[in-house]
Amino acid sequence: MARRRRGAVPDRALCVLLLPAKLEASPDRERVEDLLGTPGTVAVEPAAVGYGATSRLPGLMRERIAAGQARRMALPGHPRAIVVFDAAQYPLARALLAEHPEAELWYGGHGGPGELHEAAGSRAALRFGAEADAPAGERNRPLYERMERLGIESGRLGSERVGALSGSSAPGRAAGR
C-alpha cells in the first residue's frame, strides 16, 4: 500500500508519464501531448539531475536517488500506469512501482541490449513505440484502451460520458516532485 504524504490523495486513477526530457525537447513530444489531452494523465518532467547523469552512477546510488524521488512525488491521484520512454527512466519507474504496487509499467524504449532496457522490457505490462508512422492519436489507441481497462479516464473511448454523467471534473495535467 502506498504511503500518504501530503494529506488525502484524490480517489482517481492516473496514468503517469515520466518524460525523458523537458516536453519541448522530448523526441516523443507529439505522442506525449496527445496523451496529456486525456483527463487521467499527468506528466513528470525529469529532475534537475537528469536521467543521463544518474544512469552513469553506480546501481545502488541510482536506486537510492530514485527511491527518494518517488517518495517525494506528490501525484493528484493513484497511479495505475507508469509510462517510460527510455530505459534510463526505469529506476524511477521501479521506485514508483514499489510505492504504488497496484500500478503497472508501460515501456516505450527502443534501446538495444542493456541491463535497464532488458529489465524494463521484462517488467512491462504494455510495450509500445514500434508502431508505423501514424498520427499520435492512432499510435496511442492501445494505450487508451489499456487506460480504460485500468479505470483511468482517457476521454477517448467513452469514459468521458461516464465522467459527465457522474459529475466528475477534468483534472489538472501537471505533477510535481
C-alpha positions as CSV (number, residue, x, y, z in Angstrom):
1,M,0.0,0.0,0.0
2,A,1.3,3.5,-0.9
3,R,2.2,5.9,1.9
4,R,0.3,9.2,2.1
5,R,2.5,12.2,2.3
6,R,0.6,15.5,1.9
7,G,-2.9,15.0,3.1
8,A,-5.5,12.9,1.3
9,V,-4.9,11.9,-2.2
10,P,-7.8,12.3,-4.6
11,D,-9.5,9.0,-5.4
12,R,-8.8,8.8,-9.1
13,A,-6.8,6.5,-11.2
14,L,-3.8,8.1,-13.0
15,C,-1.6,7.4,-16.0
16,V,1.8,8.9,-15.0
17,L,4.1,9.8,-17.9
18,L,7.8,10.0,-16.9
19,L,9.2,12.4,-19.5
20,P,12.7,11.6,-20.7
21,A,13.4,15.3,-21.2
22,K,11.5,18.6,-20.9
23,L,8.4,18.4,-23.0
24,E,9.7,20.9,-25.6
25,A,12.8,18.8,-26.2
26,S,11.2,15.4,-26.0
27,P,11.6,13.2,-29.0
28,D,8.1,11.8,-28.3
29,R,6.5,15.3,-27.9
30,E,3.6,14.7,-30.3
31,R,2.7,11.4,-28.6
32,V,3.1,12.9,-25.1
33,E,1.0,16.0,-26.0
34,D,-1.8,13.7,-27.3
35,L,-1.7,11.6,-24.1
36,L,-1.8,14.7,-22.0
37,G,-5.0,15.6,-23.6
38,T,-6.7,12.8,-21.6
39,P,-8.2,13.7,-18.2
40,G,-6.5,10.8,-16.4
41,T,-2.9,11.6,-17.5
42,V,-0.2,13.6,-15.8
43,A,3.4,14.2,-16.8
44,V,6.5,14.3,-14.6
45,E,9.5,16.1,-16.2
46,P,13.0,14.9,-15.3
47,A,14.7,16.2,-12.2
48,A,17.5,18.8,-12.4
49,V,19.9,15.9,-12.2
50,G,18.7,14.2,-15.4
51,Y,18.5,10.6,-16.4
52,G,21.8,10.8,-18.3
53,A,23.7,11.8,-15.2
54,T,22.0,9.3,-12.9
55,S,22.5,6.4,-15.4
56,R,26.2,6.8,-15.0
57,L,26.1,6.3,-11.2
58,P,26.7,3.0,-9.5
59,G,23.5,1.0,-9.3
60,L,22.9,1.3,-5.6
61,M,23.3,5.1,-5.6
62,R,21.0,5.4,-8.7
63,E,18.3,3.2,-6.9
64,R,18.5,5.3,-3.7
65,I,18.1,8.6,-5.6
66,A,15.1,7.2,-7.5
67,A,13.5,5.9,-4.3
68,G,13.8,9.4,-2.7
69,Q,12.3,11.0,-5.8
70,A,9.4,8.5,-5.8
71,R,8.7,9.1,-2.1
72,R,8.6,12.9,-2.5
73,M,6.5,12.8,-5.7
74,A,3.0,14.4,-5.0
75,L,0.6,13.0,-7.5
76,P,-3.1,14.1,-7.8
77,G,-4.4,10.5,-7.6
78,H,-3.4,6.9,-7.5
79,P,-1.1,5.7,-10.3
80,R,-2.4,2.7,-12.2
81,A,0.0,3.0,-15.1
82,I,3.6,4.4,-15.1
83,V,4.8,5.2,-18.6
84,V,8.5,5.4,-19.5
85,F,10.0,6.2,-22.9
86,D,13.6,5.3,-22.2
87,A,15.5,2.6,-20.3
88,A,17.3,5.2,-18.2
89,Q,13.9,6.1,-16.6
90,Y,13.4,2.5,-15.3
91,P,15.0,3.1,-11.8
92,L,12.5,5.9,-11.1
93,A,9.6,3.8,-12.6
94,R,10.7,0.8,-10.4
95,A,10.7,3.0,-7.3
96,L,7.3,4.4,-8.2
97,L,6.0,0.8,-8.6
98,A,7.3,0.0,-5.2
99,E,5.4,3.0,-3.8
100,H,2.3,2.1,-5.8
101,P,2.2,-1.7,-6.2
102,E,-1.3,-1.5,-7.9
103,A,0.3,0.3,-10.8
104,E,1.8,-1.4,-13.9
105,L,4.7,-0.4,-16.1
106,W,4.3,0.6,-19.8
107,Y,7.5,0.8,-21.7
108,G,8.2,2.5,-25.0
109,G,12.0,2.3,-25.1
110,H,13.6,1.1,-28.4
111,G,17.1,0.8,-27.0
112,G,19.3,-2.2,-27.7
113,P,20.9,-4.5,-25.2
114,G,21.5,-3.2,-21.8
115,E,20.6,-4.1,-18.2
116,L,17.9,-1.4,-17.8
117,H,16.4,-2.0,-21.2
118,E,16.1,-5.7,-20.5
119,A,14.7,-5.1,-17.0
120,A,12.1,-2.6,-18.2
121,G,11.1,-4.8,-21.1
122,S,10.6,-7.8,-18.9
123,R,8.6,-5.9,-16.3
124,A,6.4,-4.0,-18.7
125,A,2.7,-5.0,-18.9
126,L,2.5,-3.0,-22.1
127,R,5.2,-2.3,-24.7
128,F,4.7,0.5,-27.3
129,G,6.8,2.6,-29.6
130,A,7.4,0.3,-32.6
131,E,4.3,1.4,-34.4
132,A,4.4,2.6,-38.0
133,D,4.3,6.3,-38.7
134,A,0.8,7.4,-38.0
135,P,-0.9,10.3,-36.2
136,A,-0.2,10.2,-32.4
137,G,-3.9,9.5,-31.6
138,E,-3.8,6.3,-33.7
139,R,-0.4,5.2,-32.2
140,N,-1.8,5.9,-28.7
141,R,-5.0,3.9,-29.2
142,P,-3.7,0.7,-27.5
143,L,-2.6,2.9,-24.6
144,Y,-6.1,4.5,-24.4
145,E,-7.7,1.0,-24.4
146,R,-5.4,-0.2,-21.6
147,M,-6.2,3.0,-19.6
148,E,-9.9,2.3,-19.8
149,R,-9.4,-1.3,-18.7
150,L,-7.5,0.1,-15.6
151,G,-10.1,2.6,-14.8
152,I,-8.1,5.6,-16.0
153,E,-10.3,8.2,-17.7
154,S,-9.0,8.5,-21.3
155,G,-11.7,10.7,-22.6
156,R,-11.2,8.9,-25.9
157,L,-13.1,5.7,-25.7
158,G,-16.3,6.5,-23.8
159,S,-15.1,7.3,-20.3
160,E,-15.8,11.0,-20.8
161,R,-19.5,10.2,-21.0
162,V,-19.3,8.2,-17.7
163,G,-17.5,11.2,-16.1
164,A,-20.1,13.7,-17.4
165,L,-22.9,11.6,-16.0
166,S,-21.3,11.1,-12.6
167,G,-20.4,14.9,-12.3
168,S,-16.6,14.4,-12.2
169,S,-14.5,17.3,-13.2
170,A,-11.5,17.4,-15.5
171,P,-8.2,17.3,-13.5
172,G,-5.0,19.3,-13.9
173,R,-2.3,17.9,-16.0
174,A,0.9,18.6,-14.2
175,A,2.6,16.8,-11.3
176,G,5.3,17.9,-9.0
177,R,8.0,16.2,-7.1
